[in-house]
Amino acid sequence: MRKLIRYYILQGLLLVVYMIGITTVSATSRYTGYQPEESKELLDTVRQLRKRS
């Protein structure tokens, strides 16, 4: 039971880190015009993860 709770906490932290990374990438792309392709893929994976939970 404790391992499961720890696993979910870790998943939540990873999701938060991904969201912070995506928002910073989108903010920098707004100012510099730099459009990385990975951020779109990351957004899609995050959306899919959210749908599962």
C-alpha positions, -999 to +999 in steps of 0.1 A: +000+000+000+028+024+009+046+016-024+015+025-043+011+058-025+048+066-031+044+057-068+014+081-072+032+109-054+062+104-078+039+104-108+023+136-096+057+153-091+068+142-126+036+157-141+042+190-122+078+191-135+066+185-171+039+212-168+065+237-155+088+228-183+061+231-209+050+265-196+085+279-195+092+266-231+060+282-243+068+315-225+103+316-240+090+307-275+066+336-272+095+361-267+121+346-290+100+330-317+117+297-310+092+268-316+106+235-305+088+204-317+092+184-285+069+206-265+039+197-287+047+160-282+050+165-245+017+183-243+001+154-261+016+128-237+005+149-207-030+151-221-031+114-226-018+108-190-045+131-177-072+112-196-061+079-180-062+092-144 
